[in-house]
Amino acid sequence: RCERISCFNYLDCQNTPVRITYYQLNFQTNIVVPAHIFRIGPSPAYAGDNIILTINKGNEENYFSTRRLNSYTGIVYLQRQVKEPKDFLLDVEMKLWRQGTYTTFLAKIYIFITAHAY
């Protein structure tokens, strides 16, 4: 996990994530879709929090999507079957609106779809 320690330029700070976190997930090709594969939200969450989730990279073939469960929790899910082993690297951005300010967090999710045993 990487965290932004300090910033000298206010605009640069506003446009870069406060935290970048890396995850590795493994699934088999026979996973039932839609499949919730990743949950994201601020910790701790406060009343009035609001998030926006976006997959910025790695979803060119449209296998994945996001959905908000409530104002402070969202999920990334596999929306269509992956028929053969394949690797993905998703950049999932969470923008958190808290007390009049947006803060950006980035999850880099490595997803490995492996062949299932017959």
C-alpha positions, 0 to 999 in steps of 0.5 A, a space after each residue: 500500500 502507498 500513501 501520499 505523505 505530502 504535496 507541494 502543489 494543491 492542484 496536484 494533490 487534488 488530482 492524485 490518490 491519497 492511497 493506492 492499494 494492491 490486491 490479487 484475486 484468483 477465480 476459476 473460469 466456471 465462476 457463476 456470474 454476476 459474481 461480486 469479487 471486490 468490495 470497497 469503501 472508506 474506513 471508518 465511514 461517516 454519516 454524509 459520506 458519498 462515493 463514486 466508483 469508476 474502473 479507469 483501466 483494464 476493463 476494455 473487454 467489459 467483463 467487469 462493472 461497479 455498483 454502489 451498495 449504499 452511499 459509502 460502499 461499492 462493489 466490483 463484480 464480474 458481469 460476464 463469463 470468462 471462458 478461458 484462463 485470462 489475467 486482468 489488472 483493473 484500476 478501480 478509483 473511489 472518489 469519497 465526498 466527505 464534508 465538502 471535499 473529494 478525496 481519491 483512492 485507487 485500488 489496483 486489482 490483479 485478477 487471475 482467471 484459471 482453468 477449472 478442474 473437470 
